[in-house]
Amino acid sequence: QVQLVESGGGLVQPGGSLRLSCAASGSILSIGAMGWHRQAPGKQRELVAAITSGGSTNYADSVKGRFTISRDNAKNTVSLQMNSLKPEDTAGYYCHAQVVRYGRSGYTNYWGQGTQVTVSS
């Protein structure tokens, strides 16, 4: 099986910064795209940022210029540096990875357990 373990969430004041990290482990042959999604109460889950295995990135318009996604292919980790945080960024943040498992063909989507980010004064 494959597991994604997240860390770094918490409470921060507006204008502050947080760094989220996610590590993938298990029966992994390779990992394609990785990313972060978020979901606030009463709202649908939205893509925050994604990064391909080759390093190409994509960001939601609401976080461009403030958030930076990165990955370490050797460690099977993905991180999200969040700067200039706003109250609107408050949400549960979920790590995602496309994974090819040993003995299987094609990608399977895996999700982390979610970590809470609260931006409030």
C-alpha positions as CSV (number, residue, x, y, z in Angstrom):
1,Q,0.0,0.0,0.0
2,V,1.0,3.7,-0.3
3,Q,0.8,6.3,2.4
4,L,1.1,10.1,2.3
5,V,2.0,11.7,5.6
6,E,1.6,15.5,6.0
7,S,3.1,18.0,8.4
8,G,3.4,21.7,9.0
9,G,-0.2,22.9,9.5
10,G,-1.2,25.3,12.3
11,L,-2.4,28.7,13.3
12,V,-0.8,31.8,11.9
13,Q,-1.6,35.5,11.8
14,P,-2.4,37.3,8.5
15,G,0.8,38.1,6.7
16,G,2.6,35.2,8.2
17,S,4.1,32.0,6.7
18,L,3.8,28.3,6.9
19,R,5.5,25.4,5.2
20,L,3.6,22.2,4.6
21,S,5.4,18.9,3.8
22,C,4.2,15.6,2.5
23,A,6.2,12.3,2.3
24,A,5.1,9.3,0.2
25,S,6.0,5.8,1.3
26,G,5.2,2.2,0.5
27,S,5.2,0.0,-2.6
28,I,6.1,2.8,-5.0
29,L,7.7,2.3,-8.4
30,S,7.4,5.9,-9.5
31,I,5.5,9.1,-8.8
32,G,4.1,11.3,-11.4
33,A,2.4,14.6,-10.5
34,M,2.2,15.7,-6.9
35,G,0.1,18.6,-5.5
36,W,-1.8,20.2,-2.8
37,H,-5.6,20.8,-2.6
38,R,-7.6,22.6,0.1
39,Q,-11.2,22.6,1.3
40,A,-12.9,25.1,3.6
41,P,-16.1,24.4,5.4
42,G,-19.1,24.7,3.0
43,K,-16.8,24.9,-0.1
44,Q,-15.7,22.4,-2.7
45,R,-12.1,21.1,-2.7
46,E,-9.9,23.2,-5.0
47,L,-6.4,22.7,-6.5
48,V,-3.9,25.0,-4.8
49,A,-0.7,23.9,-6.5
50,A,0.7,21.0,-8.5
51,I,4.1,19.9,-9.8
52,T,5.0,17.3,-12.4
53,S,7.8,14.8,-12.1
54,G,9.8,17.1,-14.4
55,G,9.2,20.2,-12.3
56,S,6.5,22.0,-14.2
57,T,4.2,23.8,-11.8
58,N,0.6,25.1,-11.7
59,Y,-1.0,27.4,-9.2
60,A,-4.5,28.6,-8.4
61,D,-4.9,32.2,-9.3
62,S,-5.6,33.1,-5.6
63,V,-2.2,31.9,-4.4
64,K,0.1,32.9,-7.3
65,G,3.0,35.0,-6.1
66,R,2.4,33.9,-2.5
67,F,2.8,30.1,-2.5
68,T,5.6,27.9,-3.9
69,I,5.4,24.2,-4.5
70,S,8.5,22.0,-4.7
71,R,9.5,18.4,-4.6
72,D,12.4,16.1,-3.9
73,N,12.2,13.1,-6.2
74,A,14.9,11.2,-4.3
75,K,12.9,11.5,-1.0
76,N,9.4,11.2,-2.5
77,T,8.4,14.4,-0.8
78,V,6.5,17.5,-1.9
79,S,6.3,20.8,0.0
80,L,4.2,24.0,-0.1
81,Q,5.8,27.2,1.1
82,M,2.9,29.6,2.0
83,N,3.8,33.3,2.4
84,S,1.7,36.4,3.0
85,L,-1.1,34.3,4.3
86,K,-4.7,35.6,4.3
87,P,-7.8,34.6,6.3
88,E,-9.2,33.3,3.0
89,D,-6.4,30.7,3.0
90,T,-7.9,29.0,6.0
91,A,-8.8,25.4,5.1
92,G,-7.8,21.8,5.4
93,Y,-4.9,21.1,3.1
94,Y,-4.5,17.7,1.4
95,C,-1.5,16.2,-0.3
96,H,-2.0,14.3,-3.5
97,A,0.3,12.1,-5.6
98,Q,0.0,10.0,-8.7
99,V,1.7,6.8,-7.9
100,V,2.7,3.7,-10.0
101,R,2.9,0.8,-7.6
102,Y,5.2,-2.3,-8.0
103,G,3.3,-5.0,-9.9
104,R,0.7,-2.7,-11.3
105,S,0.2,-0.6,-14.4
106,G,-0.8,3.0,-14.7
107,Y,-1.2,5.7,-12.0
108,T,-3.3,5.5,-8.9
109,N,-4.3,8.7,-7.1
110,Y,-3.4,8.8,-3.4
111,W,-4.3,11.4,-0.8
112,G,-3.0,12.5,2.6
113,Q,-5.0,12.7,5.7
114,G,-5.2,16.5,5.6
115,T,-3.7,19.2,7.8
116,Q,-5.5,22.3,9.1
117,V,-4.2,25.8,8.2
118,T,-5.9,28.6,10.1
119,V,-5.1,32.2,9.4
120,S,-6.5,34.5,12.0
121,S,-5.6,37.5,14.2
